[in-house]
Amino acid sequence: MPADQLLSSPEVIWQATTEAVLSGQAGAVLSGAWRLMLLGDGSPTRHFQLLTGYPVEIELIAMAADDAACASRGGPPPPEISELDGPLLRRQVWLRCGAQTLAWAESWWNQQQADAYLQQREQPIWRSLTSNRAELFREVDGLARVDAPWLEERFEEPGPFWSRHYRFFRGGKELTVIREVFSPALERWLGPASPGPDETPSQTTPERHNSLQTP
């Protein structure tokens, strides 16, 4: 795929309210390990490496201007991107450990900021932003269930899939908005996403509806 051909954002099947996420009330149907992965403020690339024993490899899908035509395709973007100064650039990647694809991610940047911080396009964002041990603040703003045919094809599992989005701040200023979608393959290390003995993530019913109720 050309490096300027962005995928359409996944369809949002269900999402928690921002208030529920910020207060820590979202994700009640998730097991403890999955709640930490999705709602904690740690680095997922660091977590993937610790879980699997393999370094995280970034497979760049596209990095291109996020114009109006591009933004209108697929599911809605996180509302927090309205706080970024334009013009915007969007970056999409697959995250792999060894041969296993564990996540898909897209991020929105002011183009000038992207030029400054993403000089190595296939390096994990966390590594790029902390290369000089600069202080960052991560705020998790969203929890959702999403789906897309290309996610099912790459993850080799039926959707929907657990997703979250968050922002990085530096010096009190919003730097980027990042959305991540997690593969069910992570259950190998984290256990089932749902704590019920007979319930898997794809079988939980509340998340299949586009509701603003907290799961």
Secondary structure, 3 states (H helix, E strand, C coil): CCCCCCCCECEEEEECCHHHHHCCCCCCCCCHHHHHHHHCCCCHHHHHHHHHCCCEEEEEEEEEECCHHHHCCECCCCHHHHHCCCCEEEEEEEEEECCEEEEEEEEEEEHHHHHHHCCCCCCCHHHHHCCCCCCCEEEEEEEEEEECHHHHHHHCCCCCEEEEEEEEEECCEEEEEEEEEECHHHHHHHCCCCCCCCCCHHHCCHHHCCCCCCC
